[in-house]
Amino acid sequence: MKTRPHRGPQEAVVRPSESGSGAPAPAGPALPGPRLARVILRVALFSYLFITMLNIVSSSLGPVADAWAVAALVAVFLLQLRHSSAGAARRPRCEIALTLGTQFLLTYLPLLVYHAQWGALGGFLSGSLLLLLPSRLAWSLYAAVGLSMLVPPLLNHQGIVDSVYLCQSTLLTGLVVYGLSRLSEVIGELVDAHGELARLAVVRERLRFARDLHDLLGFSLSAITLKSELLHRLIPAQPERALQEVDDILAISRQSLADVRRVASGFRDMSLDQEVGSAASVLRAADVVVEVETAAVPLDRQVENALAAVLREAVTNVLRHSKATRCSIRVAAERDSVVLAVVNNGASTERRAPSPHGGSGLANLALRLREIGGSLDSGTLPDDSFRVRASAPTSDPAAAPPAAP
């Protein structure tokens, strides 16, 4: 699945499903894209400046004054676009000081010519202060710019009402500029975050597939290898038993193929009782004395899958990383949990089948058990035996219905 960090205004954002399968969830109403947010910001800024230009033209100051006003308004518009762009506050301080200083001059010097008609530009300056400066200093200067706009109408003998109106409109314009600029930036970050979540969902699905493939096929391939070695020795001496081993190899191969298909389709249900029987059969074929003790414990599907995968990995390690002659498999109930323990001897000897490709099966299984509220520990015991012990609740806590209020 490919994701794009930026989308148009009519494109819905892909959201990873809660199941972690990587499939997109049903799309809701389309979110406004970053491009639409920037267009809204520019239209709002242009509208404010256009109103200011209309006020200046209506004052009949002459074509020269109008031309200078247009040039100054264009400069303020470009400066404001720069201040409202994403990441403007992270630019070098000298650059921020230069652009803010220029906007300050373009805000207050024209007041000497255009008087209160130029006062709306104070809102742009106050918005830029909120966008570029630290919070406490920015809000103090924002208030100072608003209060300074009380003076031009009074100097022009327009009365206190006009002064209050200009001060209030300056503060309101500053908030509008600040809000639209921040909204445009936040929408861009939100769309990028959704794209990143979609990519993480794909990565999580790949990890899930790799983990399940390792858990399911590691045991089967080890069993096929072991039985093939046994078959090679039995063909000259015991052809009838060799035929039985061939049947076992075919059965394990078919089961491995079915496991791969289940992993690809997302269905990975395994039976703990069947895995215990299969593990005992494979260990006995490797001339390992097996002791099995199981208790009938009703288990949740997720819990049974996790414990069956632990058993497969433990038996695979017995076959590949030890020269065991005895192995015990015990499944017991303890209060509200079930415990699976696999103990084998021969842990201190050299590995049976050295491999340059080290696995991470137990680490993967520990993560899976933690997801359902269980735990996994493994290690060598004082008598040179190796133990894998998995504990899990009899039901998956994540699947339990929520408690009534």
C-alpha positions, 0 to 999 in steps of 0.5 A: 500500500502506498501513501502520500503525505499530502492530499487534495481537499477531496481525498480521504486520509487512509487510517490503519485498522485497529486490528493491525492487519494493515487494511484501511478503515472505512473512510469518513468525511474528507478532511481539508487538505493542506493546499486548501488551508493555505488557499483560505489563508491567502484569500483572507490576507488578500481580503484584508489588504483589499479593504485597506486599499479601498479605504485609501482610494476613497480618501482621494489622496492622489495617484502617487499616494495610491501607488505607494500604498499599493507597493507597501501593501504588496510588500506587507502581503509577501512578508505576511505569507513568509511569517505564516508559512510552516516552520517560520518560527524556526528560522534564524533569529537575525532573519526573523528580526529583519522581516519583523523590523521591516513589517514594523516600519511598513505598519507605522510609517505610512500612518503619517500619510494615510492615518487611520485608513492604514490602521488595519495593517496593525493586525498583520503585525500583531499576528506575525508577533504571535507566530514568530516570538516566544509566547509571553513576549509575543502576547505582550507585544500583541497587546501593545500593538493593539493599544497603539492603534488608539492613537491615530484616530485621536490625532485625526480628530475622529473621536474615541469610538473610532479609536476603540474600533481601530484597536479592537479590529487590530486585535481581532485581525491579529487573532484571525491571522494567527489562527488561520496560519496555525490551522494551516500548519496543523492540518499539514502535520495531521495529514503527514501523521496519518500517512505515517500511521498508514506506513507503520500499519504496513510495517506492523503487518510485515512483522506480524507475517514474519513472526507467524511464519517463523513460529509456524514453519520453524518447527515443521521444517526442523521436523522434516529435516529430522525425519529425512535424516532418519529415513536416510538411515532406515531405508537399507535396514528397515524399509517398512518403517521407512515408508511410515516415516515417508507418510509422516514427512508428507503429512508434515509437508501438507500441514506446513503448506496449510500453515502458510496459507493460513498466515497469508489469509490472517487465520492462524488458529492452532490446537494446543492438544494437537501441537503437544501430540505432534511435538511428542511424536517428533521428539520420539522420532529423534530418540528423545524420551518424552514425558507429557502431562496436560490438564484440560483447561478451556482456553481463549483462541488467542491464548491457545494460539500463543501457547501452541506457538511457544510449544512449537518454538521450544521443541524446535530449539530442542531439536536444533540447539541441543542434544537432548535425550529427555524432554518433559512437556507440562500444561497446568492450570494455576488460578486464572492462568495456564502454564506451559513448561518445556524442559530438556537436558543436553543444553550444555553440549554443542548444538545439533545443527549450527546455523549462521542465521540466528533466530528471534523466535522466543523474543517474538513469542514473549512479545505476543504473550505480553500482548495478551497479558502473559509472560515468557521466561527461558534459561538454563537450569543448574542441572544443565537442562533448559526450560521454557516456561510460558504463562498466560490468562485463560482468556484474552483480556483484550477480548473481554467485554468492557465493564458496566459503568 
